[in-house]
Amino acid sequence: MKPAFTLIELLVVIGIMGLLGTASVGGYRQMRRGMEEKGVLQDVNFLVRAAYQRAQVDRQPTAVVFWNETLRGENDSVDGNVIVVGHAVAVRRAGRISYKNGNDLVDEFADLELSNQTGDDESGSSKATMYLYPMHRLQEMESGSSILRSTVETKVYPVTTSPVYLSTENGMLTESVASSKTSGREGLCNGESSGSITSYAYRIVDAGGVSWRPGMAYGFEFSHVVLPHGYIFGSNYSTSSSDPVQEAGTLVFDVGLNTGNGMTQGSQGGLGSRKSVVVSALKLGSSGTFVVKKIGDSDDPTNRL
């Protein structure tokens, strides 16, 4: 007669199996969390490096703008579960405003009519929108306390105006209407005091706090990264969907003069002092509120020369 397992032995084996199962599940969750955090940092670093390399290839300044957006606030649901995600956009300078006519921004030196920013319907009926970023002073963009961008209609509009040129007054670019019989100006418009030119403009839907004027450089975003739910930039976030956006910083990259590699006098190959941005995870603490845990920093792309 073969000896059988006792009840105590069976209970011990079941207990050991339970412990092993708990340890393996916890280890799997920790491994999956680690892989997710690594993927988030890789996505952020790819965007930052792409912006830096774009500045060197195109020889135009670029910037990466970071912020956090609350998709669901604490008062939007019964359980109070707040949903916050981090955003990052890479922006490239595209041109310079030469004339402002009401809500229309004109760049007379860019072929907006044939650019990929235009729509198909020249009547201006298209209402799709995009963002226009001011990039005339990158230092202000890097240190600003709010996102500097205007919402404009993607359709360009014909703007008819008197011939216009830019003049310098007190060190600032200003717009002037050419006039005949005026010393030194006849050659600009062949001495004509009247007439018209047809330009194309971006129509402002929401200025977003930007005071556009002639001479200001502008740019468009060329890449956008949205972090998974529960990951943010920096440590500040909003718990209210009525005021959902919290700034997290801006990295700027400029092209230096005769340096060859795009480095400037700034400490990061850009004009600002910021070299990286913090990436954090939101975790529920024992009190039921979110705890911000730093998972890493973005790489400094200027160290990869």
C-alpha positions in Angstrom: 0.0 0.0 0.0 1.5 3.3 -1.1 1.7 6.1 1.4 -0.6 9.0 0.7 -0.1 12.7 1.3 -1.3 14.1 4.6 -3.6 17.1 4.8 -0.7 19.2 6.3 1.6 18.3 3.4 -1.1 19.2 0.8 -1.7 22.6 2.6 2.0 23.3 2.6 2.3 22.6 -1.1 -0.7 24.7 -1.9 0.7 27.5 0.2 4.1 27.4 -1.6 2.3 27.4 -5.0 0.3 30.5 -3.9 3.5 32.3 -2.8 5.2 31.5 -6.1 2.2 32.6 -8.1 2.0 35.9 -6.1 5.7 36.6 -6.6 5.5 35.8 -10.4 2.4 38.1 -10.9 4.1 40.9 -9.0 7.3 40.5 -10.9 5.4 40.4 -14.2 3.6 43.7 -13.3 6.8 45.3 -12.3 8.5 44.2 -15.5 5.6 45.4 -17.6 5.7 48.8 -15.8 9.4 49.1 -16.3 9.0 48.4 -20.0 6.2 50.9 -20.3 8.3 53.6 -18.6 11.2 52.8 -20.9 9.0 53.2 -23.9 7.7 56.5 -22.7 11.2 57.9 -22.3 12.2 56.6 -25.7 9.3 58.4 -27.4 10.1 61.6 -25.6 13.8 61.4 -26.5 13.0 60.6 -30.1 11.0 63.7 -30.4 13.7 65.9 -28.8 16.4 64.5 -30.9 14.3 64.9 -34.1 13.7 68.6 -33.2 17.5 69.2 -32.6 18.5 67.4 -35.8 15.8 69.2 -37.8 17.3 72.5 -36.7 20.7 71.4 -38.0 19.5 70.0 -41.3 17.1 72.8 -42.2 19.2 75.5 -40.6 16.1 76.9 -39.0 15.3 77.2 -35.2 13.1 74.5 -33.7 11.5 74.1 -30.3 9.8 71.4 -28.3 6.9 72.6 -26.1 5.7 70.4 -23.2 2.5 70.6 -21.2 0.0 68.5 -19.3 -3.7 68.3 -20.0 -6.5 67.1 -17.8 -9.0 65.0 -19.8 -11.3 64.2 -16.9 -11.3 66.3 -13.7 -12.1 65.2 -10.1 -15.6 66.6 -10.4 -16.4 65.0 -13.8 -17.1 61.5 -12.5 -18.6 59.8 -9.4 -15.4 58.1 -8.4 -13.3 61.3 -8.9 -10.8 59.4 -11.1 -8.6 62.1 -12.7 -7.2 61.5 -16.1 -4.1 63.5 -17.0 -1.8 63.1 -20.0 1.4 64.8 -21.1 1.8 66.5 -24.5 4.9 67.5 -26.4 5.0 69.2 -29.9 8.1 69.9 -32.0 7.9 73.2 -33.8 10.0 74.5 -36.8 10.3 78.1 -37.9 8.5 78.5 -41.2 8.6 82.2 -42.1 8.2 85.8 -41.0 5.1 88.0 -40.9 5.4 90.9 -43.3 2.0 92.4 -42.9 -1.0 92.2 -40.6 -4.5 93.2 -41.9 -7.0 92.7 -39.1 -7.1 89.0 -38.3 -5.1 88.1 -41.4 -1.4 87.4 -41.1 0.5 87.8 -44.4 3.9 86.4 -45.3 4.6 88.1 -48.7 7.9 86.2 -49.0 6.4 82.7 -48.8 4.4 81.0 -51.4 1.4 80.2 -49.2 -0.9 79.6 -52.1 1.1 76.5 -53.1 2.3 75.4 -49.7 1.0 72.3 -48.0 -0.6 74.5 -45.4 -3.3 75.7 -47.8 -6.7 74.2 -48.4 -8.4 73.3 -51.7 -11.3 75.8 -51.6 -10.2 79.3 -52.3 -13.5 80.7 -51.1 -12.3 80.3 -47.6 -15.1 78.1 -46.5 -12.8 75.6 -44.9 -12.9 75.8 -41.1 -10.2 73.3 -40.1 -7.6 74.9 -37.8 -4.0 74.5 -36.8 -1.6 76.3 -34.5 0.8 79.1 -35.3 3.7 79.5 -32.9 5.7 82.8 -32.5 9.4 82.1 -32.8 10.9 85.6 -33.1 12.5 85.4 -29.6 13.3 81.8 -28.6 14.5 82.9 -25.2 11.0 84.1 -24.3 9.6 80.9 -25.7 11.9 78.8 -23.4 11.1 80.8 -20.3 7.5 81.6 -20.9 4.8 80.6 -18.3 2.2 79.7 -20.9 1.9 78.1 -24.3 2.6 80.7 -26.9 0.5 79.8 -29.9 -2.4 81.1 -31.9 -5.2 79.1 -33.5 -5.5 79.9 -37.2 -7.6 78.5 -40.0 -5.6 76.2 -42.3 -7.2 77.8 -45.3 -5.3 80.8 -46.7 -7.3 83.8 -47.8 -6.6 86.3 -50.6 -5.8 89.7 -49.1 -5.8 92.8 -51.3 -4.0 95.8 -50.0 -1.9 98.8 -51.1 1.7 97.9 -51.8 3.5 97.4 -48.5 7.1 97.2 -47.5 9.0 96.9 -44.2 10.9 99.8 -42.8 13.0 100.2 -39.7 12.0 102.7 -37.1 13.7 102.8 -33.7 15.2 99.5 -34.3 11.8 97.8 -34.9 10.4 96.5 -38.2 7.2 98.3 -39.0 4.8 98.2 -42.0 4.5 101.1 -44.3 2.4 101.9 -47.4 4.4 103.0 -50.3 3.5 106.5 -51.7 4.7 108.3 -54.7 6.1 111.8 -54.6 7.9 110.7 -51.4 11.7 111.0 -51.3 13.4 107.7 -51.5 10.3 105.6 -52.0 9.4 106.0 -55.6 11.6 103.1 -56.7 9.9 100.6 -54.4 6.6 100.7 -56.3 7.6 102.4 -59.5 6.3 105.7 -58.2 2.7 104.5 -58.1 0.6 105.9 -55.3 -2.2 103.4 -55.7 -2.7 99.9 -56.8 -3.0 96.5 -55.2 -1.2 93.2 -54.7 -2.7 89.9 -53.8 -1.2 88.1 -50.9 -2.3 85.1 -48.9 -2.8 85.1 -45.1 -3.6 82.9 -42.2 -6.7 84.0 -40.5 -6.5 84.2 -36.7 -9.3 82.3 -34.9 -7.9 82.6 -31.4 -4.8 84.8 -30.8 -3.9 82.8 -27.7 -2.3 85.8 -26.0 0.1 86.4 -28.9 0.4 90.0 -30.2 1.4 89.5 -33.9 3.2 92.3 -35.7 5.3 92.7 -38.8 8.7 91.1 -38.6 7.8 88.4 -36.2 8.9 84.9 -37.1 6.4 82.1 -36.9 6.5 78.3 -37.0 4.3 75.2 -37.3 4.4 71.9 -35.4 5.8 69.0 -37.3 5.5 66.2 -34.7 3.3 65.6 -31.7 3.7 63.0 -28.9 0.9 62.2 -26.3 2.0 60.2 -23.3 -0.1 57.3 -22.1 -2.6 57.8 -19.3 -0.9 58.5 -16.0 2.4 59.9 -17.4 3.1 63.7 -17.3 5.9 66.1 -17.9 7.4 67.7 -14.7 5.4 67.5 -11.5 2.5 70.0 -11.9 -0.9 69.0 -13.2 -4.4 70.2 -12.9 -7.3 68.3 -11.3 -9.9 70.4 -13.0 -11.1 70.0 -16.6 -12.3 73.6 -16.6 -8.7 74.7 -16.4 -7.0 71.7 -17.8 -3.6 72.8 -19.0 -0.4 73.1 -16.9 2.8 74.2 -18.5 5.9 72.0 -18.2 8.6 73.9 -20.1 10.1 74.4 -23.6 13.4 73.2 -25.1 14.7 75.5 -27.9 17.4 74.8 -30.5 19.0 77.3 -32.8 21.6 77.3 -35.5 24.9 79.0 -34.6 26.9 81.2 -36.9 29.7 79.4 -38.8 29.9 76.6 -36.2 29.0 73.8 -38.5 27.3 71.6 -35.9 24.5 73.9 -35.0 25.9 74.7 -31.5 25.3 78.3 -30.2 26.5 80.2 -27.3 23.8 78.6 -25.2 24.6 75.7 -22.9 22.4 73.2 -24.8 22.9 74.1 -28.4 20.0 76.4 -28.1 19.2 79.8 -26.6 17.8 78.8 -23.2 19.2 77.3 -20.0 17.0 74.2 -20.0 18.7 71.1 -21.1 16.1 68.5 -20.5 12.5 67.9 -19.3 11.4 65.7 -16.4 9.1 62.8 -17.1 6.9 61.5 -14.3 4.3 58.9 -13.5 1.1 59.4 -11.5 0.4 56.7 -8.9 -2.4 56.4 -6.4 -1.1 56.8 -2.9 -2.5 55.4 0.3 -4.7 58.4 0.8 -6.4 57.9 -2.5 -4.7 60.9 -4.2 -2.1 60.8 -6.9 1.6 60.8 -6.1 4.0 62.1 -8.6 7.1 59.8 -9.2 9.9 60.8 -11.4 10.9 58.1 -13.9 13.6 60.0 -15.8 14.8 63.0 -17.8 14.9 63.5 -21.5 18.4 63.2 -23.0 20.4 66.2 -24.0 20.8 65.7 -27.8 23.8 68.1 -28.0 25.8 65.4 -26.2 25.4 63.1 -29.2 27.7 65.0 -31.6 
